[in-house]
Amino acid sequence: MTVDDFIKKLDILETYMQEEYVNEVLLPATMTMAAEISTRIKDTGVLSNGKSMTYSTKPMLIGKSSFIRQSMWDAMYNKDKSARESEKNVKGTDKKARGQKNRLKWVTVIRNGVHHLVVFDGGYKRLREIQGRQGKFKDYFYRGEMWAGYGIKSYTSTQVTIGGMNKKSQEIINGNSWRDKTEIIAPNKKEIEQLNLVIKEQIIKKINDILNS
């Protein structure tokens, strides 16, 4: 190979890195890593720092919009309504005892309007579990809006950013990260090493292909 041939091949490599590298190497590799991150968190709850978070069991205020299964709220509300109506036919101490046993504890919250909410024992963990969501660890999956919008957020010729691809998804990611004091979708050391290895192998292969062509 002459010097001129070598320079031409370097020019080809430079063009490749500027025009094709992102789509052929960087984006696919990062998409694979993003999928591994979501699988890790949804399956195990383990974050990039090696820790997993748990859902709160403290009593919380809930309303109809808190449920993903509206039928469960309707059943709870109707049971409470029935208990209230039955109290009308019970007198004295029996009425008080029956009410304490069967009725929900309602509170009125004035914030961006007037809201009538229920004090729910067992917290967010129980709210999830009664609707079929797992509660052993935080997987950040309830309605699914965060993970549905998660993926490649933006990219340049040298950098790819993963996150929420829409406003709602990113807001949930930001809120969860703030609440748990860590970037919840950050890759761990192993995932970063694997990404770098894949990119390195693909670039070396491309260099050899160009040099040997």
Secondary structure as UniProt FT lines:
FT   HELIX           3..19
FT   HELIX           22..26
FT   HELIX           27..44
FT   TURN            48..49
FT   STRAND          60..62
FT   HELIX           64..66
FT   HELIX           70..87
FT   TURN            88..89
FT   HELIX           92..102
FT   STRAND          106..110
FT   STRAND          114..120
FT   TURN            121..122
FT   HELIX           123..129
FT   TURN            130..132
FT   HELIX           145..148
FT   STRAND          150..155
FT   STRAND          160..164
FT   HELIX           167..180
FT   TURN            184..185
FT   HELIX           189..212
//
